[in-house]
Amino acid sequence: MNNEMELLFDARSTNEGLARVAVAAFVAHLNPTLEELSDIKTAVSEAVTNAIIHGYGNLQGYSRHGEVRPSAGDYFPGKVRLACKLADGVLDVTVEDQGKGIEDISKAMEPLYTTMPELDRSGMGFAFMEAFMDHLEVESSPGKGTRIHMRKKMTSGSWIPGEE
Amino acid sequence: MENFQVIDNCLMVKLPEEVDHYQAGYICQEADRFLMEENVCHVVFDFEDTVFMDSSGIGIIMGRYKKIACLGGKVYAINVGRQIRRILDLSGMSALVEVLA
């Protein structure tokens, strides 16, 4: 069975949880293993977090109960688009923002490279996306935004035969 | 729910169910407050309740490690399940941090 979904949400840190739960629910009917599910959730979380904090520079909400960390600035309005497609047991995830874009993609993808060490970012985001998904593609133009495309083959395969 | 406790010279940090960027700021901030104010030498991260962690969690551990390692302190990760273990291994953190299942 082929299936598609799209989710558009504000670039706020609270929505990271929403994004990964939505994707997990989207693939749930395939009976994925716990490991697969956790891989997908981690990769989605990384991509969405990047869009919010790097793409739009939204660092607030970076605390509990709505408290704002002193280093957190204003809210820059923006939307993150999450699109998922499931076809023949292959999951395609696209995370897109209209934020500031990435100047040097290969530099950004280097493990441990981060532009925000003061915020305790580890610089492992892209490394995790690469490790946990089968395929990763990054398109970005400075000033326009970034699109992350990830693909993963679900081992559990396609829809249970005979149910359609 | 996360919580912080000082036992002898160890800071115990109980991590929440989901460790992501949204939760990380508060945890770093609180942990650092304890490191500054109390006489803490080692940090123990307890993953008992944790079912999800992304690279933000690595940032938390790495940041605390940098702060105490130069003073001879050690970082421990306890109650580490399979998923969390994979993340720690993949990021190379298991070489710096004592990981206990």
Contacts between the chains, C-beta under 8 A, distances in Angstrom:
chain1	res1	chain2	res2	distance
A	13	B	21	5.8
A	13	B	22	4.3
A	14	B	22	6.0
A	16	B	20	5.2
A	16	B	21	6.1
A	16	B	22	5.6
A	17	B	18	6.5
A	17	B	20	6.8
A	17	B	22	6.9
A	20	B	52	7.6
A	34	B	83	7.3
A	35	B	82	7.6
A	35	B	83	7.2
A	35	B	86	7.9
A	38	B	52	7.0
A	38	B	83	4.6
A	38	B	86	8.0
A	41	B	52	6.2
A	42	B	52	7.6
A	42	B	53	7.7
A	42	B	54	5.0
A	42	B	87	7.2
A	45	B	20	5.7
A	45	B	21	7.9
A	45	B	52	7.8
A	45	B	54	4.3
A	46	B	54	5.6
A	46	B	55	5.9
A	49	B	20	7.0
A	49	B	21	4.6
A	49	B	54	7.1
A	49	B	56	7.0
A	52	B	21	7.7
A	53	B	21	6.7
A	61	B	22	6.4
A	62	B	21	7.1
A	62	B	22	7.3
A	62	B	24	7.6
A	62	B	25	3.8
A	63	B	25	4.8
A	63	B	26	4.9
A	63	B	29	7.1
A	64	B	23	7.2
A	64	B	25	8.0
A	64	B	26	4.1
A	67	B	26	7.5
A	69	B	25	5.3
A	69	B	29	6.8
A	72	B	25	8.0
A	119	B	25	7.4
A	119	B	59	7.7
A	120	B	24	6.5
A	120	B	28	5.0
A	120	B	56	7.9
A	120	B	59	4.1
A	120	B	60	6.1
A	120	B	62	7.3
A	120	B	63	4.1
A	121	B	55	7.6
A	121	B	56	7.3
A	121	B	59	5.1
A	122	B	55	4.9
A	122	B	56	7.4
A	122	B	58	4.0
A	122	B	59	3.9
A	122	B	62	5.5
A	122	B	91	6.8
A	123	B	55	7.8
A	124	B	55	3.9
A	124	B	58	5.3
A	124	B	59	8.0
A	124	B	91	5.2
A	125	B	54	7.9
A	125	B	55	5.0
A	127	B	55	7.8
A	127	B	90	7.6
A	127	B	91	7.5
A	128	B	54	6.7
A	128	B	55	5.4
A	128	B	87	7.6
A	128	B	90	7.1
A	128	B	91	7.8
A	131	B	90	5.6
